[in-house]
Amino acid sequence: MTEIAESQSIDIDPVAMNIVNRVAAGTVQKGSCRWAGGLLIQGRIEGDLEVVGGPIVLMPGGEIAGNIRGDGEAYLFGKVLAQSDDELSELDIGGTVYLAETLHAKANITAGAFKSWEGAQVEGRIKTMKRTT
């Protein structure tokens, strides 16, 4: 007898996740920035991005490109664009990266762990790294 596993979903609740920062849809942020307390991305960010003290949540309409660092988890539903035609974006995440079925990424992703759903697309390297506390 074949058993079919129940489909898993990702629930995003910014309040419960203590996310205090948001880049709204239609917003374009360029350059280097540091966010404390997590970040919900519905718009577009290009450049060097650091998020401390909370998760990075890239929503389906959101886009990021550049060097992205985070000390928490990352939930990737949107697009991670290449930095240029010949340079992929770089994501370095301390916790788990969740690669949702809607993700389209042109990036090298390094994280403590990965969870992936069927349909997620990553063009680049995926690497796990043992983190020290």
N, C-alpha and C positions, 0 to 999 in steps of 0.2 A: 504494500500500500504506500502510495506517495503522499507525503504531507506537504502542504503548501504553507509557507511561512506568511504570517500576517505582515502586510505592508507597514513599514515604519515611516514616520513623518517627523519633520523638524518643526517645533513650535517656537516661534519668536515672540517673546513678551518683553519689550524694552524696559518696562517698569520692574518686572520681576528680575531681569538681568542687570539691573542698576546701570543702564546705559543713559548717560547724561548729555551726550553730544549727538548732533544730527546734521547731516548735509542733505538738505531737502531736494526733492526732484526739481530739475531746472537750474540748480546751482552748479557753478563750475568753480572749483578751488584749484589754484595752481601755485606751485612752489613747495617749500618745506614747511611742515606743520607737525605739532605734537599735541595729542589729545589725551587728557586724563579722565578716566571714568567710562571708557568704552565709546564706541562710535557706530551709529547707524547711518549707512550710506545709501541714499536714494538718488543722488545727483552724480556728479563726476568730480574725481580728484586726480590731479596729475602732479607728480613730483615725489619728494621724500616724505613719507608718512610714518609717524610713530604713535602707537596707541598703548597706553599703560593703564593698569587698574581696571580693566574690563575687556569685553570681547569686541571684535570687529564683525559687523554684520553688513554684508554687501547684498542689498535687496535686488530682486530681478531687474529693475530698471536702472540700477546703479552701475557705475563704471569707475575703475581705478587703473592707474598706470604709474609705474615708477618703482621705487624701493620702499617696500612696506614692511614694517616691523611691529610686532605685537607680543605682549607678555602673557596674554590670555588665549582664549579660543578664537577661531575665525569661522564664520558661517558664510559660505560663498554661494550665492544664488545668481548673481549678475555676471558682468563681464570684467575680466582682468585683461586689459589691453597691453600690447607690447609697448615698450618705451620708445622704440623707433623701428624702422624697417628691419634692422639687423640686431636689435637688442631686446630680449625678453624682459618683462618685469621680474622683480625678485621679491618673494614673500618669505619672511622669516618669522614664524609664529611659535611661541613658547609652548602652547597647549595643543589641543586637538584642532585639526582643520576638517570641517564638514564640507564635502564637495557635493552640492545638490545637483539634481538632475537637470536644472536649467543653466548650470555654470558653463561659460565659454571662457577659457583662460589661455593666454599666451604668456606663460610665466614659469619660472623655476620656483618650486614651493618646497620649503624645508619646515618641518614641524615635529613636535613630540610624538604625534600620532595622526592617523587619517581615518575618516569614515566617508565612504563614497556611495552614491546612489547611481543606479543605471541611468545613463544619459549624460552624465557629467563629462565635459570635454576639456582636456588639458594638453596643450602643446608646450612641452618643456619637461624638465626633470622634477620628479617627486622624490623627496628624500626624508627619511626619519632621522632624528637626532636625539640622543639621550641628553636630557636636560639635567643640570645640577641645580639644586635649590640653595 
